Amino acid sequence: MGETEKEGRKKKSIIPTVVILVVLVAVIAIGVFVWLNVKHVDANAQKVADRFMTAIEDKDVNALIDVYDPEVISYTKQLNDYSDDNIKGFYKELVIDTIYSKWKSAGKIKSISHSVRGVRMYDDEQLRESRQTFEKEMGYSFDKCGEVLMDVTVTGSKKTLNQQMVVYIYKYEGEWYYYYYEIR
């Protein structure tokens, strides 16, 4: 075998290695880009769920109202002809009192803690369906929506409850808002 044949084989064996390295670097770069963008969206969405849970833990109806879209609050006030005090009573009963009644079996509640397990943004089909439902109810739509899955621990005088809670959120005009919760 001549020298040129050996050099040709070396060049041919290097090309696949270089191609694999380039593809690997591209995949890693795309993965990092997607991960950074998803984390950014999730962190902003997660803040609403954290604020919601803090309002529940503190039984703070003003903080609870702050996680709602102001248009939802305005619509509810107008629909029911509520004053500011009436709307606070409405949301306290609708959300805070309802959640606490579900935790009644724990006895007198001593503490509530939560941790976020994950944030899931809706895919195109789920987003379309959610938008249609929301638009029928509220008369306007939103940009994105998803759910924040949380582990909730309620320590009471009788027992400790370990539950999962899903907080449904949506993004409208650049801001994330609370929509609904579900205890599983």
MDTraj code that builds the backbone (N, CA, C; nanometers):
import mdtraj as md
import numpy as np

residues = "MET GLY GLU THR GLU LYS GLU GLY ARG LYS LYS LYS SER ILE ILE PRO THR VAL VAL ILE LEU VAL VAL LEU VAL ALA VAL ILE ALA ILE GLY VAL PHE VAL TRP LEU ASN VAL LYS HIS VAL ASP ALA ASN ALA GLN LYS VAL ALA ASP ARG PHE MET THR ALA ILE GLU ASP LYS ASP VAL ASN ALA LEU ILE ASP VAL TYR ASP PRO GLU VAL ILE SER TYR THR LYS GLN LEU ASN ASP TYR SER ASP ASP ASN ILE LYS GLY PHE TYR LYS GLU LEU VAL ILE ASP THR ILE TYR SER LYS TRP LYS SER ALA GLY LYS ILE LYS SER ILE SER HIS SER VAL ARG GLY VAL ARG MET TYR ASP ASP GLU GLN LEU ARG GLU SER ARG GLN THR PHE GLU LYS GLU MET GLY TYR SER PHE ASP LYS CYS GLY GLU VAL LEU MET ASP VAL THR VAL THR GLY SER LYS LYS THR LEU ASN GLN GLN MET VAL VAL TYR ILE TYR LYS TYR GLU GLY GLU TRP TYR TYR TYR TYR TYR GLU ILE ARG".split()
xyz = np.array([
    [0.0837, -0.1170, 0.0000],
    [0.0000, 0.0000, 0.0000],
    [0.0885, 0.1238, 0.0000],
    [0.0475, 0.2220, -0.0766],
    [0.1269, 0.3436, -0.0853],
    [0.0881, 0.4423, 0.0232],
    [0.1725, 0.5440, 0.0392],
    [0.1493, 0.6489, 0.1386],
    [0.0185, 0.7236, 0.1147],
    [-0.0139, 0.7519, -0.0092],
    [-0.1355, 0.8273, -0.0386],
    [-0.2608, 0.7484, -0.0036],
    [-0.2590, 0.6190, -0.0163],
    [-0.3758, 0.5391, 0.0211],
    [-0.4003, 0.5450, 0.1716],
    [-0.2920, 0.5407, 0.2515],
    [-0.3050, 0.5491, 0.3970],
    [-0.3595, 0.6855, 0.4381],
    [-0.3107, 0.7929, 0.3753],
    [-0.3590, 0.9271, 0.4062],
    [-0.5073, 0.9405, 0.3694],
    [-0.5481, 0.8816, 0.2586],
    [-0.6881, 0.8861, 0.2157],
    [-0.7787, 0.8151, 0.3142],
    [-0.7336, 0.7007, 0.3659],
    [-0.8130, 0.6274, 0.4652],
    [-0.8266, 0.7070, 0.5948],
    [-0.7177, 0.7737, 0.6366],
    [-0.7224, 0.8544, 0.7589],
    [-0.8227, 0.9681, 0.7425],
    [-0.8208, 1.0344, 0.6271],
    [-0.9131, 1.1447, 0.6022],
    [-1.0574, 1.0947, 0.6012],
    [-1.0795, 0.9772, 0.5394],
    [-1.2148, 0.9221, 0.5341],
    [-1.2646, 0.8825, 0.6729],
    [-1.1765, 0.8339, 0.7592],
    [-1.2190, 0.7939, 0.8934],
    [-1.2388, 0.9148, 0.9847],
    [-1.1768, 1.0268, 0.9548],
    [-1.1928, 1.1483, 1.0342],
    [-1.3251, 1.2172, 1.0014],
    [-1.3691, 1.2128, 0.8788],
    [-1.4908, 1.2824, 0.8358],
    [-1.6135, 1.2375, 0.9154],
    [-1.6399, 1.1079, 0.9307],
    [-1.7573, 1.0689, 1.0109],
    [-1.7473, 1.1160, 1.1570],
    [-1.6278, 1.1143, 1.2119],
    [-1.6084, 1.1594, 1.3493],
    [-1.6403, 1.3078, 1.3620],
    [-1.5935, 1.3871, 1.2671],
    [-1.6196, 1.5310, 1.2679],
    [-1.7695, 1.5573, 1.2525],
    [-1.8350, 1.4854, 1.1630],
    [-1.9791, 1.5020, 1.1418],
    [-2.0556, 1.4685, 1.2703],
    [-2.0192, 1.3612, 1.3358],
    [-2.0844, 1.3213, 1.4607],
    [-2.0655, 1.4286, 1.5674],
    [-1.9445, 1.4827, 1.5780],
    [-1.9189, 1.5887, 1.6759],
    [-2.0005, 1.7144, 1.6468],
    [-2.0103, 1.7537, 1.5206],
    [-2.0874, 1.8724, 1.4824],
    [-2.2353, 1.8516, 1.5158],
    [-2.2886, 1.7351, 1.4830],
    [-2.4291, 1.7047, 1.5126],
    [-2.4519, 1.7035, 1.6637],
    [-2.3612, 1.6441, 1.7378],
    [-2.3731, 1.6381, 1.8833],
    [-2.3729, 1.7782, 1.9448],
    [-2.2831, 1.8637, 1.8994],
    [-2.2773, 2.0015, 1.9491],
    [-2.4069, 2.0756, 1.9151],
    [-2.4596, 2.0559, 1.7951],
    [-2.5841, 2.1221, 1.7542],
    [-2.7008, 2.0755, 1.8412],
    [-2.7096, 1.9464, 1.8663],
    [-2.8178, 1.8920, 1.9497],
    [-2.8077, 1.9473, 2.0916],
    [-2.6885, 1.9529, 2.1457],
    [-2.6697, 2.0069, 2.2806],
    [-2.7078, 2.1545, 2.2846],
    [-2.6659, 2.2309, 2.1839],
    [-2.6979, 2.3744, 2.1791],
    [-2.8486, 2.3962, 2.1715],
    [-2.9172, 2.3195, 2.0890],
    [-3.0632, 2.3313, 2.0776],
    [-3.1293, 2.2919, 2.2094],
    [-3.0816, 2.1848, 2.2702],
    [-3.1364, 2.1404, 2.3984],
    [-3.1209, 2.2450, 2.5071],
    [-3.0048, 2.3068, 2.5149],
    [-2.9812, 2.4119, 2.6145],
    [-3.0717, 2.5314, 2.5876],
    [-3.0858, 2.5698, 2.4615],
    [-3.1723, 2.6823, 2.4253],
    [-3.3169, 2.6550, 2.4673],
    [-3.3678, 2.5374, 2.4352],
    [-3.5055, 2.5008, 2.4712],
    [-3.5201, 2.4957, 2.6229],
    [-3.4248, 2.4349, 2.6907],
    [-3.4305, 2.4231, 2.8366],
    [-3.4349, 2.5603, 2.9020],
    [-3.3503, 2.6525, 2.8564],
    [-3.3489, 2.7872, 2.9133],
    [-3.4811, 2.8588, 2.8903],
    [-3.5376, 2.8448, 2.7725],
    [-3.6648, 2.9115, 2.7437],
    [-3.7793, 2.8503, 2.8226],
    [-3.7837, 2.7195, 2.8346],
    [-3.8896, 2.6542, 2.9113],
    [-3.8774, 2.6914, 3.0583],
    [-3.7577, 2.6922, 3.1126],
    [-3.7391, 2.7286, 3.2527],
    [-3.7870, 2.8713, 3.2779],
    [-3.7608, 2.9606, 3.1852],
    [-3.8029, 3.0998, 3.2009],
    [-3.9557, 3.1083, 3.2067],
    [-4.0227, 3.0435, 3.1136],
    [-4.1695, 3.0448, 3.1125],
    [-4.2224, 2.9777, 3.2384],
    [-4.1652, 2.8629, 3.2730],
    [-4.2129, 2.7902, 3.3893],
    [-4.1943, 2.8699, 3.5178],
    [-4.0822, 2.9400, 3.5306],
    [-4.0575, 3.0179, 3.6517],
    [-4.1625, 3.1274, 3.6668],
    [-4.1955, 3.1956, 3.5591],
    [-4.2967, 3.3008, 3.5661],
    [-4.4347, 3.2429, 3.5942],
    [-4.4663, 3.1319, 3.5323],
    [-4.5949, 3.0666, 3.5554],
    [-4.6015, 3.0122, 3.6982],
    [-4.4918, 2.9581, 3.7432],
    [-4.4854, 2.8998, 3.8768],
    [-4.5062, 3.0047, 3.9858],
    [-4.4613, 3.1267, 3.9617],
    [-4.4773, 3.2330, 4.0618],
    [-4.6242, 3.2565, 4.0957],
    [-4.7105, 3.2483, 3.9956],
    [-4.8540, 3.2674, 4.0199],
    [-4.9064, 3.1570, 4.1113],
    [-4.8663, 3.0335, 4.0849],
    [-4.9104, 2.9215, 4.1683],
    [-4.8562, 2.9353, 4.3105],
    [-4.7309, 2.9787, 4.3239],
    [-4.6741, 3.0011, 4.4572],
    [-4.7502, 3.1109, 4.5318],
    [-4.7815, 3.2194, 4.4624],
    [-4.8569, 3.3291, 4.5242],
    [-4.9974, 3.2826, 4.5637],
    [-5.0580, 3.1988, 4.4793],
    [-5.1896, 3.1425, 4.5103],
    [-5.1824, 3.0616, 4.6400],
    [-5.0839, 2.9730, 4.6488],
    [-5.0722, 2.8883, 4.7675],
    [-5.0405, 2.9701, 4.8924],
    [-4.9580, 3.0724, 4.8782],
    [-4.9282, 3.1585, 4.9927],
    [-5.0555, 3.2278, 5.0408],
    [-5.1382, 3.2733, 4.9486],
    [-5.2662, 3.3355, 4.9852],
    [-5.3551, 3.2358, 5.0593],
    [-5.3560, 3.1109, 5.0139],
    [-5.4363, 3.0071, 5.0801],
    [-5.3808, 2.9804, 5.2197],
    [-5.2490, 2.9608, 5.2285],
    [-5.1852, 2.9325, 5.3574],
    [-5.2133, 3.0431, 5.4589],
    [-5.2093, 3.1682, 5.4129],
    [-5.2292, 3.2835, 5.5012],
    [-5.3760, 3.3253, 5.5137],
    [-5.4637, 3.2594, 5.4400],
    [-5.6056, 3.2980, 5.4326],
    [-5.6196, 3.4463, 5.3973],
    [-5.5381, 3.4903, 5.3036],
    [-5.5309, 3.6309, 5.2641],
    [-5.6096, 3.6518, 5.1350],
    [-5.7322, 3.6984, 5.1472],
    [-5.8189, 3.7148, 5.0307],
    [-5.7664, 3.8237, 4.9367],
    [-5.7019, 3.9278, 4.9904],
    [-5.6446, 4.0315, 4.9033],
    [-5.5339, 3.9739, 4.8156],
    [-5.4477, 3.8912, 4.8741],
    [-5.3416, 3.8263, 4.7963],
    [-5.4013, 3.7292, 4.6949],
    [-5.5106, 3.6636, 4.7324],
    [-5.5790, 3.5734, 4.6397],
    [-5.6327, 3.6512, 4.5200],
    [-5.6978, 3.7619, 4.5453],
    [-5.7534, 3.8429, 4.4365],
    [-5.6424, 3.8939, 4.3448],
    [-5.5239, 3.9183, 4.4004],
    [-5.4111, 3.9675, 4.3200],
    [-5.3606, 3.8667, 4.2169],
    [-5.3870, 3.7372, 4.2352],
    [-5.3406, 3.6394, 4.1358],
    [-5.4411, 3.6208, 4.0225],
    [-5.5592, 3.6786, 4.0380],
    [-5.6604, 3.6746, 3.9319],
    [-5.6358, 3.7866, 3.8316],
    [-5.6781, 3.7632, 3.7091],
    [-5.6782, 3.8662, 3.6060],
    [-5.7762, 3.9752, 3.6500],
    [-5.7356, 4.1021, 3.6496],
    [-5.8275, 4.2094, 3.6889],
    [-5.9576, 4.2099, 3.6082],
    [-5.9518, 4.1651, 3.4835],
    [-6.0741, 4.1599, 3.4024],
    [-6.1724, 4.0562, 3.4564],
    [-6.1202, 3.9473, 3.5103],
    [-6.2061, 3.8445, 3.5701],
    [-6.2739, 3.9014, 3.6947],
    [-6.1979, 3.9708, 3.7759],
    [-6.2539, 4.0324, 3.8966],
    [-6.3613, 4.1339, 3.8581],
    [-6.3300, 4.2177, 3.7610],
    [-6.4251, 4.3198, 3.7153],
    [-6.5523, 4.2558, 3.6600],
    [-6.5355, 4.1504, 3.5809],
    [-6.6499, 4.0792, 3.5232],
    [-6.7374, 4.0203, 3.6341],
    [-6.6747, 3.9587, 3.7331],
    [-6.7485, 3.8973, 3.8441],
    [-6.8234, 4.0034, 3.9245],
    [-6.7577, 4.1166, 3.9485],
    [-6.8240, 4.2262, 4.0215],
    [-6.9458, 4.2765, 3.9444],
    [-6.9271, 4.2957, 3.8154],
    [-7.0354, 4.3478, 3.7314],
    [-7.1498, 4.2472, 3.7206],
    [-7.1167, 4.1206, 3.6980],
    [-7.2169, 4.0160, 3.6813],
    [-7.3054, 4.0023, 3.8049],
    [-7.2445, 4.0114, 3.9217],
    [-7.3171, 3.9910, 4.0475],
    [-7.3504, 4.1204, 4.1207],
    [-7.3153, 4.2329, 4.0607],
    [-7.3368, 4.3639, 4.1218],
    [-7.2738, 4.3692, 4.2615],
    [-7.1457, 4.3266, 4.2690],
    [-7.0729, 4.3226, 4.3955],
    [-6.9924, 4.4499, 4.4180],
    [-6.9845, 4.4882, 4.5446],
    [-6.8922, 4.5945, 4.5851],
    [-6.7558, 4.5290, 4.6088],
    [-6.6553, 4.6091, 4.6448],
    [-6.5234, 4.5532, 4.6751],
    [-6.5301, 4.4553, 4.7920],
    [-6.6078, 4.4885, 4.8937],
    [-6.6212, 4.3979, 5.0084],
    [-6.6942, 4.2697, 4.9691],
    [-6.7981, 4.2831, 4.8870],
    [-6.8717, 4.1641, 4.8412],
    [-6.7816, 4.0711, 4.7608],
    [-6.6968, 4.1286, 4.6762],
    [-6.6106, 4.0450, 4.5920],
    [-6.5088, 3.9704, 4.6779],
    [-6.4599, 4.0345, 4.7827],
    [-6.3667, 3.9671, 4.8741],
    [-6.4361, 3.8504, 4.9435],
    [-6.5581, 3.8728, 4.9897],
    [-6.6339, 3.7655, 5.0533],
    [-6.6624, 3.6513, 4.9572],
    [-6.6942, 3.6876, 4.8330],
    [-6.7221, 3.5874, 4.7302],
    [-6.6009, 3.4975, 4.7072],
    [-6.4831, 3.5567, 4.6864],
    [-6.3631, 3.4771, 4.6591],
    [-6.3125, 3.4044, 4.7827],
    [-6.3332, 3.4620, 4.8999],
    [-6.2952, 3.3915, 5.0224],
    [-6.3766, 3.2631, 5.0336],
    [-6.5062, 3.2747, 5.0111],
    [-6.5938, 3.1574, 5.0197],
    [-6.5666, 3.0591, 4.9058],
    [-6.5543, 3.1115, 4.7848],
    [-6.5368, 3.0275, 4.6667],
    [-6.4073, 2.9471, 4.6704],
    [-6.2996, 3.0083, 4.7158],
    [-6.1691, 2.9421, 4.7085],
    [-6.1165, 2.9039, 4.8465],
    [-6.0910, 3.0012, 4.9303],
    [-6.0255, 2.9729, 5.0584],
    [-6.1102, 2.8814, 5.1458],
    [-6.2355, 2.9165, 5.1697],
    [-6.3213, 2.8341, 5.2555],
    [-6.3432, 2.6949, 5.1968],
    [-6.3570, 2.6877, 5.0654],
    [-6.3777, 2.5579, 5.0003],
    [-6.2559, 2.4682, 5.0174],
    [-6.1375, 2.5237, 4.9986],
    [-6.0156, 2.4438, 5.0151],
    [-6.0023, 2.3978, 5.1598],
    [-6.0224, 2.4880, 5.2538],
    [-6.0103, 2.4510, 5.3948],
    [-6.1140, 2.3465, 5.4343],
    [-6.2322, 2.3499, 5.3751],
    [-6.3329, 2.2479, 5.4075],
    [-6.2876, 2.1100, 5.3587],
    [-6.2110, 2.1066, 5.2527],
    [-6.1588, 1.9788, 5.2028],
    [-6.0488, 1.9246, 5.2935],
    [-5.9926, 2.0105, 5.3762],
    [-5.8870, 1.9701, 5.4686],
    [-5.9392, 1.9518, 5.6108],
    [-6.0714, 1.9552, 5.6272],
    [-6.1339, 1.9470, 5.7592],
    [-6.0918, 1.8207, 5.8350],
    [-6.0712, 1.7108, 5.7648],
    [-6.0380, 1.5845, 5.8314],
    [-5.9045, 1.5899, 5.9056],
    [-5.8205, 1.6882, 5.8750],
    [-5.6918, 1.7019, 5.9443],
    [-5.7097, 1.7603, 6.0841],
    [-5.8279, 1.8148, 6.1116],
    [-5.8512, 1.8814, 6.2398],
    [-5.8129, 2.0279, 6.2286],
    [-5.7828, 2.0888, 6.3427],
    [-5.7403, 2.2298, 6.3414],
    [-5.6051, 2.2373, 6.2696],
    [-5.6000, 2.3175, 6.1653],
    [-5.4795, 2.3227, 6.0821],
    [-5.3697, 2.4004, 6.1531],
    [-5.2537, 2.3338, 6.1641],
    [-5.1373, 2.3952, 6.2280],
    [-5.0437, 2.4560, 6.1236],
    [-5.0270, 2.3851, 6.0124],
    [-4.9384, 2.4378, 5.9078],
    [-4.9745, 2.3784, 5.7720],
    [-4.9399, 2.4548, 5.6699],
    [-4.9581, 2.4114, 5.5313],
    [-4.8280, 2.4422, 5.4592],
    [-4.7788, 2.3456, 5.3867],
    [-4.6592, 2.3708, 5.3058],
    [-4.6827, 2.3132, 5.1668],
    [-4.6109, 2.3692, 5.0718],
    [-4.6254, 2.3210, 4.9343],
    [-4.4906, 2.3246, 4.8638],
    [-4.4779, 2.2380, 4.7669],
    [-4.3602, 2.2403, 4.6794],
    [-4.4078, 2.2101, 4.5382],
    [-4.3462, 2.2766, 4.4444],
    [-4.3842, 2.2584, 4.3043],
    [-4.3164, 2.1335, 4.2511],
    [-4.3969, 2.0465, 4.1966],
    [-4.3457, 1.9230, 4.1383],
    [-4.3115, 1.9431, 3.9912],
    [-4.3888, 2.0265, 3.9230],
    [-4.3616, 2.0507, 3.7813],
    [-4.4608, 2.1480, 3.7211],
    [-4.4229, 2.2003, 3.6070],
    [-4.5074, 2.2918, 3.5313],
    [-4.5229, 2.2324, 3.3922],
    [-4.6462, 2.2242, 3.3463],
    [-4.6724, 2.1678, 3.2137],
    [-4.7525, 2.2684, 3.1322],
    [-4.6934, 2.3104, 3.0222],
    [-4.7640, 2.3995, 2.9310],
    [-4.8474, 2.3145, 2.8358],
    [-4.9623, 2.3634, 2.7976],
    [-5.0511, 2.2890, 2.7098],
    [-4.9986, 2.2881, 2.5670],
    [-5.0209, 2.1745, 2.4995],
    [-4.9849, 2.1660, 2.3578],
    [-5.0919, 2.2390, 2.2766],
    [-5.0724, 2.2455, 2.1460],
    [-5.1615, 2.3245, 2.0600],
    [-5.3082, 2.2831, 2.0712],
    [-5.3348, 2.1532, 2.0748],
    [-5.4736, 2.1047, 2.0816],
    [-5.5387, 2.1425, 2.2152],
    [-5.4680, 2.1187, 2.3249],
    [-5.5212, 2.1541, 2.4571],
    [-5.5402, 2.3052, 2.4692],
    [-5.4461, 2.3795, 2.4121],
    [-5.4539, 2.5257, 2.4157],
    [-5.5775, 2.5744, 2.3405],
    [-5.6020, 2.5167, 2.2240],
    [-5.7182, 2.5555, 2.1435],
    [-5.8480, 2.5287, 2.2197],
    [-5.8591, 2.4101, 2.2785],
    [-5.9797, 2.3744, 2.3543],
    [-5.9989, 2.4657, 2.4759],
    [-5.8917, 2.4926, 2.5465],
    [-5.9001, 2.5790, 2.6645],
    [-5.9392, 2.7207, 2.6263],
    [-5.8840, 2.7687, 2.5164],
    [-5.9185, 2.9039, 2.4698],
    [-6.0671, 2.9142, 2.4373],
    [-6.1203, 2.8119, 2.3693],
    [-6.2623, 2.8143, 2.3324],
    [-6.3506, 2.8197, 2.4566],
    [-6.3207, 2.7372, 2.5542],
    [-6.3985, 2.7345, 2.6781],
    [-6.3890, 2.8685, 2.7500],
    [-6.2679, 2.9193, 2.7624],
    [-6.2464, 3.0453, 2.8326],
    [-6.3158, 3.1601, 2.7608],
    [-6.3067, 3.1599, 2.6291],
    [-6.3681, 3.2677, 2.5515],
    [-6.5206, 3.2674, 2.5663],
    [-6.5806, 3.1474, 2.5733],
    [-6.7256, 3.1390, 2.5945],
    [-6.7637, 3.1984, 2.7300],
    [-6.6832, 3.1695, 2.8321],
    [-6.7137, 3.2159, 2.9673],
    [-6.6818, 3.3636, 2.9873],
    [-6.5670, 3.4072, 2.9342],
    [-6.5176, 3.5403, 2.9672],
    [-6.5267, 3.6420, 2.8540],
    [-6.5405, 3.5959, 2.7317],
    [-6.5504, 3.6892, 2.6202],
    [-6.4171, 3.7346, 2.5640],
    [-6.3079, 3.6807, 2.6130],
    [-6.1756, 3.7083, 2.5566],
    [-6.0897, 3.5839, 2.5716],
    [-5.9742, 3.5837, 2.5082],
    [-5.8893, 3.4654, 2.5087],
    [-5.7546, 3.4972, 2.5735],
    [-5.6632, 3.4024, 2.5702],
    [-5.5317, 3.4198, 2.6313],
    [-5.4235, 3.3659, 2.5387],
    [-5.2975, 3.3951, 2.5751],
    [-5.1843, 3.3564, 2.4915],
    [-5.1415, 3.2117, 2.5143],
    [-5.1232, 3.1754, 2.6394],
    [-5.0757, 3.0418, 2.6768],
    [-5.1497, 2.9975, 2.8017],
    [-5.1448, 2.8677, 2.8263],
    [-5.1976, 2.8186, 2.9533],
    [-5.1300, 2.6873, 2.9883],
    [-5.1462, 2.6491, 3.1123],
    [-5.0844, 2.5258, 3.1575],
    [-5.1273, 2.4950, 3.2991],
    [-5.0535, 2.4049, 3.3597],
    [-5.0852, 2.3641, 3.4960],
    [-4.9575, 2.3498, 3.5768],
    [-4.9684, 2.3845, 3.7027],
    [-4.8580, 2.3697, 3.7967],
    [-4.8997, 2.2608, 3.8949],
    [-4.8226, 2.1537, 3.8990],
    [-4.8517, 2.0420, 3.9887],
    [-4.7726, 2.0615, 4.1177],
    [-4.8431, 2.0564, 4.2301],
    [-4.7797, 2.0783, 4.3596],
    [-4.8089, 1.9653, 4.4557],
    [-4.7134, 1.9411, 4.5424],
    [-4.7353, 1.8550, 4.6577],
    [-4.7702, 1.9470, 4.7737],
    [-4.8798, 1.9177, 4.8411],
    [-4.9258, 2.0006, 4.9526],
    [-4.9332, 1.9128, 5.0772],
    [-4.8748, 1.9625, 5.1851],
    [-4.8813, 1.8932, 5.3133],
    [-4.9574, 1.9809, 5.4114],
    [-5.0651, 1.9260, 5.4647],
    [-5.1482, 1.9968, 5.5621],
    [-5.1329, 1.9229, 5.6947],
    [-5.0754, 1.9906, 5.7925],
    [-5.0572, 1.9312, 5.9244],
    [-5.1659, 1.9858, 6.0156],
    [-5.2445, 1.8948, 6.0682],
    [-5.3548, 1.9337, 6.1555],
    [-5.3437, 1.8696, 6.2916],
    [-5.4392, 1.9002, 6.3778],
    [-5.4393, 1.8457, 6.5137],
    [-5.4719, 1.6961, 6.5159],
    [-5.5428, 1.6469, 6.4142],
    [-5.5804, 1.5056, 6.4087],
    [-5.4873, 1.4219, 6.3222],
    [-5.4467, 1.4784, 6.2092],
    [-5.3601, 1.4025, 6.1190],
    [-5.2960, 1.4956, 6.0168],
    [-5.2040, 1.4377, 5.9415],
    [-5.1358, 1.5103, 5.8342],
    [-5.1869, 1.4589, 5.7006],
    [-5.2224, 1.5513, 5.6137],
    [-5.2682, 1.5159, 5.4793],
    [-5.1579, 1.5477, 5.3788],
    [-5.1282, 1.4519, 5.2944],
    [-5.0348, 1.4738, 5.1839],
    [-5.1149, 1.4610, 5.0555],
    [-5.1270, 1.5723, 4.9849],
    [-5.2110, 1.5745, 4.8652],
    [-5.1371, 1.6389, 4.7491],
    [-5.1930, 1.6170, 4.6325],
    [-5.1455, 1.6874, 4.5141],
    [-5.2500, 1.7910, 4.4771],
    [-5.2017, 1.9063, 4.4354],
    [-5.2908, 2.0111, 4.3888],
    [-5.2413, 2.0551, 4.2519],
    [-5.3359, 2.0743, 4.1617],
    [-5.3041, 2.1287, 4.0304],
    [-5.3601, 2.2701, 4.0272],
    [-5.2742, 2.3651, 3.9934],
    [-5.3168, 2.5040, 3.9791],
    [-5.3117, 2.5366, 3.8304],
    [-5.4264, 2.5694, 3.7749],
    [-5.4364, 2.6023, 3.6326],
    [-5.4092, 2.7512, 3.6155],
    [-5.3247, 2.7821, 3.5196],
    [-5.2807, 2.9196, 3.4984],
    [-5.2918, 2.9551, 3.3506],
    [-5.2967, 3.0838, 3.3223],
    [-5.2957, 3.1278, 3.1826],
    [-5.2223, 3.2608, 3.1716],
    [-5.1743, 3.2867, 3.0515],
    [-5.1008, 3.4101, 3.0240],
    [-5.1853, 3.4969, 2.9324],
    [-5.2069, 3.6199, 2.9762],
    [-5.2880, 3.7146, 2.9004],
    [-5.2160, 3.8490, 2.9009],
    [-5.1936, 3.9014, 2.7821],
    [-5.1252, 4.0296, 2.7648],
    [-4.9960, 4.0365, 2.8458],
    [-4.9174, 3.9288, 2.8373],
    [-4.7844, 3.9262, 2.8981],
    [-4.7782, 3.8910, 3.0454],
    [-4.8919, 3.8708, 3.1103],
    [-4.8945, 3.8391, 3.2537],
    [-4.9582, 3.7022, 3.2770],
    [-4.9053, 3.6303, 3.3759],
    [-4.9628, 3.5020, 3.4151],
    [-5.0666, 3.5242, 3.5251],
    [-5.1780, 3.4480, 3.5163],
    [-5.2860, 3.4589, 3.6139],
    [-5.3342, 3.3205, 3.6562],
    [-5.3890, 3.3170, 3.7755],
    [-5.4539, 3.1970, 3.8283],
    [-5.5907, 3.1831, 3.7619],
    [-5.6294, 3.0571, 3.7342],
    [-5.7615, 3.0325, 3.6777],
    [-5.8461, 2.9414, 3.7672],
    [-5.7871, 2.8310, 3.8118],
    [-5.8644, 2.7317, 3.8848],
    [-5.7676, 2.6383, 3.9567],
    [-5.8175, 2.5619, 4.0519],
    [-5.7361, 2.4616, 4.1199],
    [-5.8120, 2.3294, 4.1236],
    [-5.7377, 2.2251, 4.1484],
    [-5.7967, 2.0921, 4.1660],
    [-5.7116, 2.0178, 4.2679],
    [-5.7756, 1.9619, 4.3694],
    [-5.7048, 1.8796, 4.4675],
    [-5.7260, 1.7350, 4.4283],
    [-5.6171, 1.6633, 4.4181],
    [-5.6255, 1.5213, 4.3780],
    [-5.5977, 1.4305, 4.4950],
])
top = md.Topology()
chain = top.add_chain()
for i, resn in enumerate(residues, 1):
    res = top.add_residue(resn, chain, resSeq=i)
    for name in ("N", "CA", "C"):
        top.add_atom(name, md.element.get_by_symbol(name[0]), res)
traj = md.Trajectory(xyz[None], top)
